[in-house]
């Protein structure tokens, strides 16, 4: 991407456009390979890797890649120093809903997804501030959380009032 330095996570997210996640993926890959690993990069890159299989390319602008980094990213995210409620929610959802999009066939991911999702449901409430940027990752997972919460399909030990971050309006409503 940038030959002098890897883009910041914010800069990588800003490359996203509806139907065009490829530039963001490249920037996130550059961050993953050239900087010390971090949870924000790993979660967003895992989401984009998963989307390249789970969503049609006309919605994402992503091809179905021959090799996925999802297993490598999941190994990092589920390490004792990184795993938390957000990781359980995000990886649990992705691997239980579309396990075949997790990089090495559905068999191991179905059980991983069920385990992570169960741990998420018993670990307490999700901190939605983790989804405060303006990325497709944020839009997707706040929608999933809100839908499951409203439908009663999400059973958490404790549930705080839902505060879903909103995007700024596309058109100013000033007079």
Buried (B, 14 or more C-beta within 10 A) or exposed (E): BEEEEBBEBEBBBBBBEEEEBBBBBBBBBBBBEEBEBEBBBBBBBBBBBBBBBBBEEEEBBBEEBEEBBBBBBBEBBBEEEBBBBBBBBBBBBBBBEBBBBBBEEBEBBBEBBBBBBEBBBEBEBBEBEBBEBBBBBBBBBBEBBBEBBEEEEBEBEEEEEBEEEEEEEEEEEEE
